[in-house]
Amino acid sequence: QRGAVEGNARSTGPAITADGRYVVFTSFASTLFVTGQPPLSVSVVLRWDRLTGDIVLVSRATAGEPLLAARSVRPEISNDGNRVVFVYGGSVQTEVALGLRGVIFCRDVAAGTLTQVSTVSLVEGVDRAQFHDSPSISGDGATPIGWDTSPGGGLRKACKFTPAGIVQLPGTAASEA
């Protein structure tokens, strides 16, 4: 619920800061960030400030428009509530078929910026890209991490995403079950 406005669709997958002030979640409810809109056909990520009641649309381009070509899912939040990571695309088969294979983004709420922190690398001759999922972020918000699944499935490894590229975290390779 936002003030006197109730969500017009479901919301799921909350994550909360250690102090309990901020909650991020996935939602199909357009009324939580705009009014007069029907429920969304894809989910967005929202951040709720439990102290002020403000709700911020996290999964939006830096210019302000919502990211609505694919689902935004699995949000995680830094300790201070300012930085939020989430996966864009790849959460349902129709998105994968369109080539939206799961890219991790990071929103800096205070700066109003959205940064793509994982890359999609296509394997030559194979219509499959690396898939990034299960994002997390360090408590100070400086280091986004997630799982990288190799093209064709199989090996998964925990990685941190840096401006220089993807760095596998030592001792984290695991076969997909």
Steps between C-alpha positions, in 0.01 A plus 500: 500500500620853420329758716132439435571321169496122505708294258296380200706181453732271694837587652760238603863433589579761765850578629553734794788707636651392832344797681157421349452841342502404131329211324551412132260268322369389163152614399246496218305779679520819293302694762793483741708739288251664259127547514228416252694221331389137455707223663831445323564205267861481625632552852697800619722550806389754762664633817277594792627732773315381811582824684366750244265271306666596168512239224769532232490324163844334494476321164493804277745649257708796617273718282205390715292258293424156650682196359199316361635279218568218748450411865717658767548247781707387800590839655760536774587818690810656660504563876427871461214434255654712225621235254276224366601217267252294299473270200340631183366241258543127471253409774247336267543297181342765276769749607777248433352435154522875431867503603442663841716265702547657839714808549578642843445873549580725796295810586658775706184660639666820627687563173203393287719276285457148364811302411517169318750303711497167317551441133331274250756321288378304202690188403587501131271269305282422803181689577560500875651760727644488846226530756548702815272452797472503879648847545628627831687810608757568768376677810672824399342480153836503322511145362217331312532122472296224343510160334627455146374198306709400202337475158322167459444470876733296716758689701384776734742729677461786744641820354545861588430750227760771455546770235783283361270198463380192681733358768434149631510477878752233608363154581144569378460290184210257528325273253138580432264238638 
